[in-house]
Amino acid sequence: MSEYSWPSENGRCTAAGAATAWPETVRSLPVGTSIAGEVVGRQPFGVFLTIDGHPEAVGLARVDRMPRCMELPTVGQHIVGEVVWHAEHNHQVGIGLREWREHEDLLPRFVERIGQVVAGRVTKIAPIGYFVRIADCVEGLVPLTEPVADLAKRVREGQDASVRIVAIDPEGRRVVLAAEDIA
């Protein structure tokens, strides 16, 4: 099986069945309803799932709601979440996965720490600077202030680093850091 598949390729969730059951699906699964289900399809934009107790319902957890540090669930995995929208045009129930929601509010917690020096680990060196993980699921950029060749002489992936939190943009999901000390 390839990394990506549609629900119909896995013998689940027919479009005709979802359309027929749509009025009952919307009535019995209003926004805010907790659900559990099995991943039955996986695409670059998200995962499709069956919803326990609603065999004709098609759920979709979109990747635009997934924290960057996480992976898409795999086909066959049992997941839990909450109904966040209904899409009548394709008879899909939007699902916010509980595991993803637990990571959503991490970045705003760092706004009050602007100006503080924190410990982290270099995760990637890029032409624009280097990225440092300062908490689980929170990485920031130390912008390039010298030629990348010079940077590569003193910074490497996996290296511990002390950085100052310069700015946080929760909506843009960006953290700007300044180098304090490289271990």
Buried (B, 14 or more C-beta within 10 A) or exposed (E): EEEBBEBEEBEBBEEEBBBEBBEEBBEEBEEEBEBBBBBBBBBEEBBBBBBEEBEBBBBBBBEEBBBEBBEBBEBEBEBEBBBBEBEEEEBBBBBBBBBBBEBBEBBEEBEEEEEEEBEBBBBEBEEEBBBBBBBEBBBBBBEBEEEBEEBEEEBEEEBEBBBBBBEBEBEEEEBBBBBEEBE
